[in-house]
Amino acid sequence: MIKITKITECDNPKFIKPKRVFFIQNDKDRNWEVVEAFDSVAILLYDKSEESFILVKQFRPAVYMKNGDGFTYELCAGLIDKQKPIETIAKEEVYEECGYDIDESDLLKITSFYSSVGFAGARQTLFFAKVSTEQKKGKGGGIDDENIEIVPIRLRDAKSFMFDESKAKTPGLLFAFMWFFENYKK
């Protein structure tokens, strides 16, 4: 149960830095509000033993402000906020959020892309990893005060899930599913 108690301006932000960029375009002075944000990793997890994708569901206040619910279905993901290789960060996120103990060599890099390009332009690197029930060593759910629900989506239901507008999904998740259906070979 979520209850919003107050919305205020953001003083001393921890994860983003709001800024205004001034520039000249076509000989005209312009400016734009931007948010300097961390880059991130995201991992499409496929449990081959269950023929399911392993997604996470969590509350996102910005989405709440748009739809009154705020729960989104997402890939396992995390910020690149440590001085570590991105594969190490991806491996750690898979364990923290979903409970699977994978090797970095299990990760297949799909691509990287920029998200929220109108105001943030953060780069996300997308990976794919096959997992199995034998690799489930932790409970997942995140760390500290994260409240992440692990949601399996059966392969046979994934395409209809993609187009179910009643469930808030991220563009990275939709792109990853499209990649899977175009490229995955059993």
C-alpha positions in Angstrom: 0.0 0.0 0.0 1.4 3.4 -1.0 0.2 6.7 0.3 1.9 9.9 -0.9 2.3 12.3 2.0 4.0 15.3 0.3 5.7 16.5 -2.9 8.4 19.1 -2.6 11.3 20.6 -4.5 14.4 18.4 -4.5 17.1 19.9 -2.3 20.5 18.2 -2.4 19.6 15.3 -4.6 21.4 12.0 -4.2 21.0 10.4 -7.6 20.3 13.3 -10.1 21.5 16.8 -10.6 19.0 19.2 -12.2 20.7 21.7 -14.5 19.9 24.3 -17.2 22.0 24.0 -20.4 22.5 27.2 -22.4 23.5 26.7 -26.1 23.4 28.3 -29.5 21.5 26.5 -32.3 21.2 28.0 -35.7 22.5 31.3 -34.4 19.8 31.5 -31.8 20.4 31.4 -28.0 18.5 28.6 -26.4 18.4 26.8 -23.1 17.0 23.5 -21.8 16.4 21.9 -18.5 18.3 18.6 -18.0 19.0 16.1 -15.3 22.5 14.7 -15.0 21.9 11.1 -14.0 23.9 7.9 -13.6 24.2 5.4 -16.4 22.7 2.0 -15.7 22.7 -1.7 -16.6 19.6 -3.8 -17.3 19.4 -7.6 -17.6 16.8 -9.6 -19.4 16.7 -12.8 -17.4 15.2 -16.0 -18.9 14.6 -19.0 -16.6 15.0 -21.8 -19.1 13.8 -24.5 -16.6 10.5 -22.6 -16.1 10.3 -21.1 -19.7 9.8 -17.7 -18.1 11.2 -14.2 -18.0 12.1 -13.0 -14.6 11.0 -9.4 -14.2 10.8 -7.0 -11.2 7.9 -4.9 -10.1 8.4 -1.9 -8.0 6.9 1.4 -7.1 8.1 4.5 -9.0 6.9 7.8 -7.7 7.3 9.6 -11.1 4.9 7.0 -12.7 2.5 7.4 -9.7 2.3 11.1 -10.5 1.1 10.1 -14.0 -1.1 7.1 -13.4 -2.1 7.1 -9.7 -0.6 3.5 -9.3 3.1 3.8 -9.8 4.0 0.2 -10.0 6.1 -0.7 -13.0 7.3 -4.0 -14.6 10.9 -3.7 -15.4 14.1 -5.6 -16.2 16.4 -6.4 -13.3 18.6 -3.2 -13.4 20.8 -0.9 -11.4 22.8 2.3 -11.5 26.4 2.4 -12.5 27.4 4.3 -9.4 30.5 2.3 -8.4 33.9 2.0 -9.8 33.5 -1.6 -11.1 33.1 -3.2 -14.5 29.5 -3.1 -15.7 29.4 -6.9 -15.8 30.2 -7.0 -12.1 27.4 -4.5 -11.4 25.0 -6.5 -13.5 25.9 -9.7 -11.7 25.4 -8.0 -8.3 22.0 -6.6 -9.4 20.8 -10.0 -10.6 21.5 -11.4 -7.1 20.3 -8.4 -5.1 17.0 -8.0 -7.0 16.2 -11.6 -8.2 18.3 -13.9 -6.1 20.1 -15.7 -8.9 23.9 -16.3 -8.5 25.2 -16.0 -12.0 28.8 -15.7 -13.4 29.8 -12.6 -15.3 30.5 -15.0 -18.2 26.7 -15.8 -18.2 26.0 -12.3 -19.4 25.5 -11.6 -23.1 25.7 -7.9 -24.0 22.9 -7.0 -26.3 23.6 -3.3 -26.8 23.5 0.1 -25.1 21.2 3.0 -25.7 20.2 6.3 -24.3 17.0 6.7 -22.3 15.0 9.8 -21.3 16.8 11.7 -24.0 14.5 14.8 -23.7 15.9 15.6 -20.2 18.4 13.0 -18.9 20.2 11.2 -21.7 21.4 8.4 -19.4 23.1 5.5 -21.1 21.8 2.0 -20.3 23.7 -1.2 -21.2 21.4 -4.1 -21.8 22.4 -7.7 -21.1 20.8 -11.1 -21.4 21.3 -14.1 -19.1 19.8 -17.5 -18.9 19.2 -18.7 -15.4 17.8 -21.8 -13.8 16.3 -22.8 -10.5 19.6 -24.3 -9.4 21.1 -20.8 -9.5 18.5 -19.3 -7.2 20.6 -18.8 -4.0 19.0 -15.8 -2.5 15.5 -14.4 -2.1 16.0 -11.2 -4.1 13.8 -8.3 -3.4 16.6 -5.7 -3.4 18.8 -4.3 -0.6 18.3 -1.7 2.1 14.8 -0.3 1.8 14.2 -1.4 -1.7 10.8 -3.2 -2.1 11.1 -5.3 -5.2 8.7 -8.0 -6.2 10.0 -10.7 -8.5 7.5 -11.5 -11.3 7.9 -14.4 -13.7 6.2 -14.0 -17.1 5.8 -17.2 -19.0 7.4 -17.2 -22.5 4.0 -18.1 -24.0 2.4 -15.0 -22.3 5.2 -12.5 -23.0 3.9 -11.1 -26.3 0.4 -10.3 -24.9 2.0 -8.9 -21.8 4.0 -6.5 -24.0 0.9 -4.9 -25.4 -1.2 -4.9 -22.1 -1.4 -1.2 -21.5 -2.9 -1.8 -18.0 0.6 -2.7 -16.9 3.2 0.0 -16.8 6.4 -1.2 -18.5 9.7 0.4 -19.4 10.9 0.9 -23.0 14.0 -1.2 -22.1 11.9 -4.1 -21.2 9.9 -3.9 -24.4 13.1 -3.6 -26.4 14.6 -6.6 -24.6 11.6 -8.8 -25.4 11.7 -7.7 -29.0 15.4 -8.7 -29.1 14.6 -12.0 -27.6 11.9 -12.9 -30.0 14.1 -11.9 -32.9 17.3 -13.5 -31.8 16.9 -16.2 -29.3 17.5 -19.8 -30.4 16.7 -22.6 -28.1 
